[in-house]
Amino acid sequence: MPVIYLSPSMNSFNKCLGGGDEQLYMNKLADEMEPYLKSSGIRYTRSKMGNTLGQTIKESNSNYYDLHLALHTNVSPENLAGKLRGMNTYYYSNSKLGKRAADIIVENYKTIYPTPALVKATPTLTMPEVRRTNAPAVLVETVYCDNEEDVNWLKSNLKSIAANLTKSLTQYFGILFINPQPPKRGTVTTQGGNLNIRAKPDIDSEIIAKAPNNSPVTVFGEWQGWYVVDYKGNVGYASSSYITL
């Protein structure tokens, strides 16, 4: 199953109209994303509060990740303060995978953002968080935090934005988007053999782990007779017929 580095902004100096700042709302957005990521089988490492940008990039590069996702808000130049709106997703110009992820994110975001024409993807050669990460990276400027309409939309739609971004990730990785449910503890109940945990909800899919009978698992989601489970850090799909909640 895919694993991402989730990097909500640490820019507390970018203040939002009506109170709060970029760091606050992007961490709220990351909070809302976590249940969706888990239920869809996407593992993640989240950047630590208080990280500098350099520390975040170093941490992302210290392990293997399939994608680096940075969450930010935009701010207008002083002469245009409060006048600009829209969403922009940046990717490194030389990264085909980064462009693919950005394009998917943009197309899905257009379905929820009030003015779809203002949603775009932009290549860059200079932005450190997409240029210096080993993993393909995208940086999503979700709204303009100095625009009243944008900020009000953001505050009222954090959950739907989280779902939308996660749906884009599932499309990028070619896996199912599964709505979250409260995590449940389960026990493997076979006739004594191992339960196969697979990369996809298909009996012919790759086996990524085997859980012995009576093993504890955590269940994050369900789809057509399959559970999304975590067994000792191995996240995948297992038949619900062999797990007792």
C-alpha positions as CSV (number, residue, x, y, z in Angstrom):
1,M,0.0,0.0,0.0
2,P,1.2,3.5,-0.7
3,V,2.8,5.7,1.9
4,I,3.0,9.5,1.8
5,Y,4.7,12.3,3.7
6,L,2.0,14.7,4.8
7,S,3.3,18.2,5.4
8,P,0.8,20.8,6.7
9,S,2.3,24.3,6.7
10,M,4.2,25.7,9.7
11,N,3.7,29.3,8.6
12,S,2.0,30.9,11.6
13,F,3.0,34.4,10.3
14,N,0.4,34.1,7.4
15,K,-2.7,35.4,9.2
16,C,-6.1,34.6,8.0
17,L,-9.0,37.0,7.9
18,G,-11.4,36.5,10.8
19,G,-8.7,35.0,13.0
20,G,-6.3,32.1,12.9
21,D,-3.4,31.5,10.5
22,E,-2.1,29.2,7.8
23,Q,-0.5,26.8,10.2
24,L,-3.7,26.4,12.3
25,Y,-6.0,25.7,9.3
26,M,-3.6,23.5,7.4
27,N,-3.1,21.3,10.5
28,K,-6.8,21.2,10.9
29,L,-7.1,20.1,7.3
30,A,-4.4,17.4,7.9
31,D,-6.4,16.3,11.0
32,E,-9.5,15.8,8.8
33,M,-7.5,13.9,6.2
34,E,-6.1,11.3,8.6
35,P,-9.3,9.2,8.9
36,Y,-9.8,9.2,5.1
37,L,-6.1,8.2,4.5
38,K,-6.5,5.3,7.0
39,S,-9.8,4.0,5.6
40,S,-8.4,4.0,2.1
41,G,-5.3,2.2,3.1
42,I,-2.8,5.1,2.6
43,R,-0.1,5.1,5.2
44,Y,1.5,8.4,6.1
45,T,4.1,10.2,8.2
46,R,3.1,13.7,9.2
47,S,5.6,16.5,9.7
48,K,6.2,17.5,13.3
49,M,4.9,20.7,14.7
50,G,7.7,23.2,15.1
51,N,9.7,21.8,12.2
52,T,11.6,24.3,10.0
53,L,11.2,23.8,6.2
54,G,14.7,22.3,6.1
55,Q,13.8,19.8,8.9
56,T,10.6,18.8,7.1
57,I,12.5,18.2,3.8
58,K,15.2,16.3,5.6
59,E,12.7,14.1,7.4
60,S,10.8,13.4,4.1
61,N,14.1,12.4,2.5
62,S,15.1,10.1,5.4
63,N,12.6,7.4,4.3
64,Y,11.0,6.1,1.2
65,Y,7.7,7.9,0.3
66,D,5.5,7.5,-2.7
67,L,4.5,11.1,-2.6
68,H,5.2,14.3,-0.6
69,L,2.0,16.3,0.0
70,A,2.4,19.8,1.3
71,L,-0.7,21.8,2.5
72,H,-0.6,25.6,2.4
73,T,-2.7,28.7,1.9
74,N,-1.7,31.6,-0.5
75,V,-1.5,35.3,0.2
76,S,-1.8,38.2,-2.2
77,P,0.8,40.8,-2.9
78,E,0.3,43.9,-0.8
79,N,-1.1,45.9,-3.6
80,L,-3.7,43.2,-4.3
81,A,-4.5,42.3,-0.7
82,G,-7.9,40.6,-0.4
83,K,-8.6,40.8,-4.1
84,L,-7.2,37.4,-5.3
85,R,-8.9,34.0,-5.0
86,G,-8.3,30.5,-6.1
87,M,-6.3,27.3,-5.6
88,N,-2.9,26.5,-7.0
89,T,-1.0,23.2,-6.9
90,Y,2.7,23.4,-7.5
91,Y,4.9,20.6,-8.8
92,Y,8.6,20.3,-9.9
93,S,8.8,21.1,-13.6
94,N,11.0,18.0,-14.3
95,S,8.8,15.6,-12.4
96,K,6.3,13.6,-14.5
97,L,4.8,12.0,-11.4
98,G,4.6,15.3,-9.6
99,K,2.7,16.8,-12.7
100,R,0.4,13.8,-12.8
101,A,-0.5,14.1,-9.1
102,A,-1.0,17.9,-9.5
103,D,-3.3,17.4,-12.5
104,I,-5.4,14.9,-10.7
105,I,-5.7,17.1,-7.6
106,V,-6.7,20.1,-9.7
107,E,-9.4,18.3,-11.6
108,N,-11.0,17.0,-8.5
109,Y,-10.7,20.3,-6.6
110,K,-12.6,22.0,-9.4
111,T,-15.7,19.9,-8.4
112,I,-15.8,21.5,-4.9
113,Y,-14.3,24.9,-5.3
114,P,-16.8,27.7,-5.9
115,T,-15.0,29.1,-8.9
116,P,-13.4,26.2,-10.8
117,A,-11.7,28.4,-13.4
118,L,-9.5,29.7,-10.6
119,V,-8.1,26.2,-9.8
120,K,-4.8,25.4,-11.6
121,A,-1.5,23.5,-11.5
122,T,1.8,25.3,-11.9
123,P,5.3,24.0,-12.6
124,T,8.2,25.4,-10.6
125,L,11.9,25.0,-10.5
126,T,12.5,27.1,-7.4
127,M,10.0,26.0,-4.6
128,P,12.2,24.0,-2.2
129,E,9.5,21.7,-0.9
130,V,8.8,20.3,-4.4
131,R,12.4,20.7,-5.7
132,R,14.4,19.2,-2.9
133,T,12.3,16.2,-1.9
134,N,13.3,12.7,-3.1
135,A,9.7,11.7,-3.5
136,P,7.5,13.2,-6.2
137,A,6.0,16.3,-4.5
138,V,3.1,18.6,-4.8
139,L,2.3,21.7,-2.8
140,V,-1.3,22.7,-2.6
141,E,-2.2,26.3,-2.0
142,T,-5.8,25.6,-1.0
143,V,-7.1,29.2,-0.8
144,Y,-6.0,32.8,-0.4
145,C,-6.0,33.3,3.3
146,D,-6.4,37.1,2.9
147,N,-9.6,36.8,0.9
148,E,-12.8,36.8,2.9
149,E,-14.7,34.5,0.6
150,D,-11.9,32.0,0.3
151,V,-11.2,31.9,4.1
152,N,-14.9,31.5,4.9
153,W,-15.2,28.7,2.3
154,L,-12.1,27.0,3.7
155,K,-13.3,27.1,7.3
156,S,-16.7,25.7,6.3
157,N,-15.4,22.9,4.1
158,L,-12.4,21.4,5.8
159,K,-13.9,17.9,5.8
160,S,-15.0,18.0,2.2
161,I,-11.6,19.3,1.1
162,A,-9.9,16.5,3.1
163,A,-12.1,13.9,1.4
164,N,-11.5,15.5,-2.0
165,L,-7.7,15.5,-1.6
166,T,-7.7,11.9,-0.4
167,K,-9.8,10.9,-3.3
168,S,-7.2,12.4,-5.6
169,L,-4.5,10.4,-3.8
170,T,-6.4,7.2,-4.3
171,Q,-6.8,7.9,-8.0
172,Y,-3.1,8.7,-8.3
173,F,-2.2,5.4,-6.6
174,G,-4.9,3.4,-8.3
175,I,-6.6,2.2,-5.2
176,L,-10.1,2.5,-3.8
177,F,-11.5,5.6,-2.0
178,I,-13.3,4.3,1.1
179,N,-15.2,6.5,3.5
180,P,-13.9,6.4,7.0
181,Q,-15.4,4.6,10.0
182,P,-14.3,4.7,13.6
183,P,-11.3,2.3,13.9
184,K,-12.3,-1.0,15.3
185,R,-10.3,-3.8,16.9
186,G,-10.6,-7.1,15.3
187,T,-9.3,-10.7,15.7
188,V,-8.3,-13.0,13.0
189,T,-10.7,-16.1,13.1
190,T,-9.5,-18.7,10.6
191,Q,-9.6,-22.5,11.1
192,G,-6.0,-22.3,12.3
193,G,-4.2,-21.0,9.2
194,N,-2.9,-17.6,8.3
195,L,-5.1,-14.8,6.9
196,N,-3.7,-13.2,3.8
197,I,-3.5,-9.4,3.8
198,R,-3.4,-8.2,0.2
199,A,-2.4,-5.1,-1.7
200,K,-5.9,-4.8,-3.3
201,P,-9.3,-6.2,-2.5
202,D,-8.9,-9.2,-4.9
203,I,-8.1,-12.8,-4.1
204,D,-5.5,-12.7,-6.9
205,S,-3.8,-9.6,-5.6
206,E,-0.3,-9.6,-4.1
207,I,0.0,-10.9,-0.5
208,I,1.8,-8.3,1.6
209,A,1.5,-10.0,5.0
210,K,0.1,-13.1,6.7
211,A,-1.8,-12.8,10.1
212,P,-2.0,-16.0,12.1
213,N,-5.2,-17.1,13.7
214,N,-6.2,-15.1,16.8
215,S,-4.0,-12.2,15.8
216,P,-5.3,-8.7,16.6
217,V,-5.8,-6.3,13.8
218,T,-7.2,-2.7,13.4
219,V,-10.0,-2.2,10.9
220,F,-10.2,1.2,9.3
221,G,-12.7,0.7,6.5
222,E,-14.9,-1.8,4.6
223,W,-15.6,-2.4,0.9
224,Q,-17.7,-5.2,-0.5
225,G,-16.6,-7.9,1.9
226,W,-13.1,-6.6,2.4
227,Y,-11.7,-4.8,5.4
228,V,-8.8,-2.3,5.2
229,V,-6.7,-3.5,8.1
230,D,-3.4,-2.8,9.9
231,Y,-1.5,-5.8,11.1
232,K,1.8,-4.9,12.8
233,G,2.2,-1.9,10.5
234,N,1.2,-3.8,7.4
235,V,-1.8,-2.0,5.9
236,G,-3.9,-3.8,3.3
237,Y,-7.1,-5.6,2.5
238,A,-8.4,-8.8,4.2
239,S,-11.6,-10.8,3.8
240,S,-14.1,-9.7,6.4
241,S,-15.3,-13.3,6.7
242,Y,-12.1,-14.1,8.7
243,I,-12.1,-11.2,11.1
244,T,-14.3,-10.9,14.2
245,L,-14.8,-7.3,15.4
